[in-house]
Amino acid sequence: MHGLVPGLAAWLLFRSRWRRAWAIMLLTMVVDVDHLLASPIFDPNRCSIGFHPLHTAPAIAAYAGLTLIPRTRLVGLGLLIHMALDTVDCMWM
């Protein structure tokens, strides 16, 4: 889902440049680098939201702020989509 949903958003919202938009939003997946700070790095029963530093409310607020600036809008949107999908993952646990 972390690849498909940004692709769908790119197709729907940025049709004339959807490939570039999708690529930028896919690059925002690097936000998961904060998982390397956890021990263990991967825990299938752990919710990322609120646990990892780049998955906290202040970080998510900053991502929302990025959507307000035209030059960073795609990055912010990609990060918000990522956080929304992680939230859905948490609800399914």
N, CA and C of each residue as an Amber inpcrd file, in Angstrom:
protein
   279
   0.8090000  -1.2010000   0.0000000   0.0000000   0.0000000   0.0000000
   0.8570000   1.2730000   0.0000000   2.0430000   1.1930000   0.6240000
   2.8960000   2.3700000   0.7010000   3.4190000   2.7940000  -0.6790000
   3.3060000   1.9430000  -1.6700000   3.6940000   2.3020000  -3.0250000
   2.4950000   2.6320000  -3.8910000   1.4080000   1.9000000  -3.6860000
   0.2280000   2.0710000  -4.5330000  -0.5680000   3.3340000  -4.2160000
  -0.7610000   3.6300000  -2.9440000  -1.5730000   4.7950000  -2.5740000
  -0.9160000   6.1010000  -3.0430000   0.3960000   6.2930000  -2.8410000
   1.0100000   7.5030000  -3.4140000   0.8880000   7.5500000  -4.9430000
   0.9610000   6.3960000  -5.5790000   0.7920000   6.3500000  -7.0290000
  -0.5950000   6.7920000  -7.4480000  -1.5950000   6.3360000  -6.7190000
  -2.9740000   6.7370000  -7.0090000  -3.1540000   8.2370000  -6.7670000
  -2.5950000   8.7280000  -5.6600000  -2.6850000  10.1710000  -5.3810000
  -1.9900000  10.9770000  -6.4740000  -0.8370000  10.5120000  -6.9110000
  -0.1160000  11.2070000  -7.9850000  -0.9420000  11.2350000  -9.2630000
  -1.5580000  10.1170000  -9.5780000  -2.3690000  10.0140000 -10.8030000
  -3.5910000  10.9290000 -10.7260000  -4.2230000  10.9840000  -9.5690000
  -5.4410000  11.7770000  -9.4250000  -5.1710000  13.2750000  -9.2690000
  -4.1050000  13.6290000  -8.5480000  -3.8790000  15.0330000  -8.2080000
  -2.8630000  15.7510000  -9.0920000  -1.9620000  14.9880000  -9.7090000
  -0.8730000  15.5920000 -10.4810000  -0.7550000  14.8910000 -11.8420000
  -1.8590000  14.7410000 -12.5260000  -1.9330000  13.9270000 -13.7340000
  -0.8870000  14.3070000 -14.7690000  -0.6210000  15.5840000 -14.9570000
   0.3130000  15.9940000 -16.0100000   1.7630000  15.6210000 -15.6810000
   2.0420000  15.4120000 -14.4110000   3.3940000  15.0340000 -13.9960000
   3.3510000  13.9270000 -12.9530000   2.4710000  12.9560000 -13.1530000
   2.2150000  11.9420000 -12.1410000   3.4290000  11.0640000 -11.8460000
   4.2450000  10.7760000 -12.8540000   5.4220000   9.9240000 -12.6010000
   6.4070000  10.5970000 -11.6540000   6.6610000  11.8550000 -11.8890000
   7.5700000  12.6160000 -11.0170000   6.9750000  12.7440000  -9.6160000
   5.6890000  13.0430000  -9.5470000   5.0190000  13.1750000  -8.2510000
   5.0850000  11.8620000  -7.4770000   4.8440000  10.7520000  -8.1740000
   4.8820000   9.4420000  -7.5340000   6.2900000   9.1410000  -7.0370000
   7.2890000   9.4400000  -7.8450000   8.6760000   9.1810000  -7.4550000
   9.0590000   9.9750000  -6.2020000   8.6580000  11.2350000  -6.1590000
   8.9620000  12.0540000  -4.9840000   8.2670000  11.4850000  -3.7500000
   7.0050000  11.1070000  -3.9050000   6.2820000  10.5600000  -2.7580000
   6.8600000   9.2110000  -2.3240000   7.3440000   8.4280000  -3.2600000
   7.9960000   7.1690000  -2.8860000   9.2940000   7.4250000  -2.1190000
  10.0070000   8.4620000  -2.4960000  11.2470000   8.8030000  -1.7950000
  11.0050000   9.1930000  -0.3370000   9.8010000   9.6360000  -0.0220000
   9.5110000  10.0030000   1.3690000   9.4590000   8.7800000   2.2800000
   9.4870000   7.6000000   1.7220000   9.4980000   6.3820000   2.5440000
  10.7870000   6.2810000   3.3580000  11.7670000   7.1000000   3.0220000
  13.0160000   7.1220000   3.7830000  12.7460000   7.5680000   5.2270000
  11.5670000   8.1080000   5.4890000  11.1900000   8.5010000   6.8500000
  11.2600000   7.2990000   7.8030000  11.1890000   6.1070000   7.2670000
  11.2680000   4.9040000   8.1030000  12.6730000   4.6440000   8.6280000
  13.6190000   5.5010000   8.3040000  14.9720000   5.3490000   8.8330000
  14.9560000   5.4260000  10.3660000  13.9500000   6.0820000  10.9220000
  13.8860000   6.1750000  12.3850000  13.6070000   4.8280000  13.0490000
  13.1950000   3.8470000  12.2730000  12.9950000   2.5020000  12.8180000
  14.3350000   1.9040000  13.2620000  15.4120000   2.3820000  12.6900000
  16.7380000   1.8710000  13.0510000  17.1330000   2.2580000  14.4760000
  16.4490000   3.2250000  15.0520000  16.7390000   3.6550000  16.4150000
  16.0710000   2.7690000  17.4600000  15.1370000   1.9330000  17.0290000
  14.3830000   1.0910000  17.9620000  15.0880000  -0.2370000  18.1860000
  14.7730000  -0.8270000  19.3200000  15.2960000  -2.1550000  19.6110000
  14.1340000  -3.0160000  20.0980000  13.7630000  -4.0170000  19.3610000
  14.3260000  -4.4590000  18.0920000  13.9140000  -3.5100000  16.9590000
  14.6580000  -3.5490000  15.8920000  14.3710000  -2.6690000  14.7510000
  12.9680000  -2.9180000  14.2210000  12.5730000  -4.1870000  14.1070000
  11.2330000  -4.5170000  13.6220000  10.5020000  -5.3130000  14.6850000
   9.3330000  -4.8570000  15.0410000   8.4500000  -5.5770000  15.9550000
   7.0660000  -5.5560000  15.3270000   6.5690000  -6.6980000  14.8720000
   5.2820000  -6.7260000  14.1730000   4.1070000  -6.2730000  15.0360000
   4.2790000  -6.2460000  16.3390000   3.2030000  -5.8450000  17.2390000
   3.3300000  -4.4170000  17.7430000   4.2670000  -3.6510000  17.1870000
   4.4920000  -2.2760000  17.6250000   3.8670000  -1.3110000  16.6180000
   3.1740000  -0.3270000  17.1430000   2.6160000   0.7350000  16.3000000
   3.6790000   1.8060000  16.1010000   3.9560000   2.1310000  14.8600000
   4.9700000   3.1460000  14.5500000   4.5430000   4.5400000  14.9940000
   3.2500000   4.8280000  14.8660000   2.7400000   6.1590000  15.1750000
   2.8790000   6.4130000  16.6760000   3.5760000   7.4850000  16.9940000
   3.7850000   7.8460000  18.3810000   4.9830000   7.1630000  19.0200000
   5.5800000   6.1920000  18.3580000   6.7240000   5.4880000  18.9200000
   8.0340000   5.9820000  18.3280000   8.1220000   5.9580000  17.0220000
   9.3490000   6.3920000  16.3440000   9.3620000   7.9230000  16.2390000
  10.5320000   8.5570000  16.3850000  10.6080000  10.0330000  16.4050000
   9.9800000  10.7230000  15.1910000  10.1520000  10.1640000  14.0140000
   9.5960000  10.8040000  12.8100000   8.1460000  10.4040000  12.5490000
   7.5570000   9.6930000  13.5030000   6.1620000   9.2640000  13.4080000
   5.3430000   9.8270000  14.5770000   5.7790000  10.9460000  15.1470000
   5.0900000  11.5550000  16.2810000   4.2200000  12.7200000  15.8200000
   3.3550000  13.1780000  16.7070000   2.4400000  14.2720000  16.3630000
   3.1720000  15.5410000  15.9090000   4.2370000  15.9750000  16.5930000
   4.9250000  17.1790000  16.0990000   5.5020000  17.0000000  14.6900000
   6.0400000  15.8170000  14.4200000   6.5850000  15.5600000  13.0830000
   5.4600000  15.5720000  12.0460000   4.3490000  14.9560000  12.3810000
   3.2160000  14.9080000  11.4490000   2.6830000  16.3190000  11.1980000
   2.6700000  17.1560000  12.2250000   2.2530000  18.5610000  12.0440000
   3.2080000  19.2820000  11.0920000   4.4900000  19.0050000  11.2250000
   5.4730000  19.6100000  10.3130000   5.2410000  19.1350000   8.8810000
   4.8960000  17.8570000   8.7160000   4.6140000  17.3300000   7.3740000
   3.4030000  18.0380000   6.7680000   2.4020000  18.2880000   7.6080000
   1.2250000  19.0190000   7.1240000   1.6280000  20.4270000   6.6920000
   2.5340000  21.0340000   7.4460000   3.0230000  22.3630000   7.0750000
   3.7420000  22.3670000   5.7380000   4.4390000  21.2800000   5.4360000
   5.1340000  21.1850000   4.1460000   4.1730000  21.2430000   2.9660000
   2.9400000  20.7950000   3.1680000   1.9710000  20.8010000   2.0630000
   1.5190000  22.2160000   1.7180000   1.7570000  23.1580000   2.6080000
   1.3420000  24.5370000   2.3660000   2.3200000  25.3080000   1.4860000
   3.5210000  24.7770000   1.3380000   4.5630000  25.4340000   0.5430000
   4.6450000  24.7180000  -0.8100000   4.4070000  25.4150000  -1.9020000
   4.3760000  24.7480000  -3.2120000   5.6090000  23.8820000  -3.5160000
   6.7970000  24.3350000  -3.1640000   8.0190000  23.5710000  -3.4850000
   8.1600000  22.2850000  -2.6680000   7.4950000  22.2070000  -1.5280000
   7.6010000  21.0180000  -0.6750000   6.2840000  20.2500000  -0.5650000
   5.3090000  20.6620000  -1.3530000   3.9670000  20.0650000  -1.2580000
   3.9850000  18.5570000  -1.4700000   4.7030000  18.0670000  -2.4750000
   4.7240000  16.6240000  -2.7490000   5.3980000  15.8400000  -1.6290000
   6.4420000  16.4020000  -1.0620000   7.1160000  15.7440000   0.0580000
   6.1600000  15.6490000   1.2450000   5.5100000  16.7560000   1.5690000
   4.5530000  16.7530000   2.6660000   3.4140000  15.7890000   2.4400000
   2.8930000  15.7670000   1.2270000   1.8010000  14.8530000   0.9090000
   2.2540000  13.3990000   1.0190000   3.4230000  13.1030000   0.5100000
   3.9460000  11.7470000   0.6120000   4.1130000  11.3140000   2.0560000
   4.6290000  12.2170000   2.8950000   4.8110000  11.9010000   4.3110000
   3.4730000  11.7180000   5.0170000   2.4980000  12.5490000   4.6990000
   1.1770000  12.4040000   5.3140000   0.4950000  11.1040000   4.8860000
   0.6420000  10.7390000   3.6260000   0.0850000   9.4650000   3.1630000
   0.7460000   8.3160000   3.9140000   2.0480000   8.3890000   4.0770000
   2.7810000   7.3530000   4.8100000   2.2610000   7.2390000   6.2450000
   2.0810000   8.3730000   6.9120000   1.5980000   8.3600000   8.2950000
   0.1690000   7.8280000   8.3670000  -0.6550000   8.1750000   7.3960000
  -2.0290000   7.6650000   7.3700000  -2.0360000   6.1520000   7.1960000
  -1.2040000   5.6490000   6.3160000  -1.1410000   4.1960000   6.1140000
  -0.5910000   3.4850000   7.3410000   0.3800000   4.0840000   8.0050000
   0.8910000   3.5030000   9.2490000  -0.1890000   3.5060000  10.3320000
  -1.0130000   4.5470000  10.3570000  -2.1230000   4.6040000  11.3110000
  -3.1160000   3.4820000  11.0460000  -3.4130000   3.2340000   9.7850000
  -4.3080000   2.1290000   9.4280000  -3.6960000   0.8060000   9.8750000
  -2.3790000   0.6490000   9.6680000  -1.6860000  -0.5580000  10.1310000
  -1.8670000  -0.7430000  11.6370000  -1.7760000   0.3490000  12.3810000
  -1.9330000   0.2890000  13.8400000  -3.3440000  -0.1460000  14.2200000
  -4.3270000   0.3340000  13.4850000  -5.7180000  -0.0310000  13.8010000
  -5.9870000  -1.5010000  13.5030000  -5.3050000  -2.0730000  12.5340000
  -5.5000000  -3.4790000  12.1900000  -4.8130000  -4.4250000  13.1710000
  -3.8970000  -3.8760000  14.0040000  -3.1760000  -4.7380000  14.9420000
  -4.0430000  -5.1050000  16.1180000
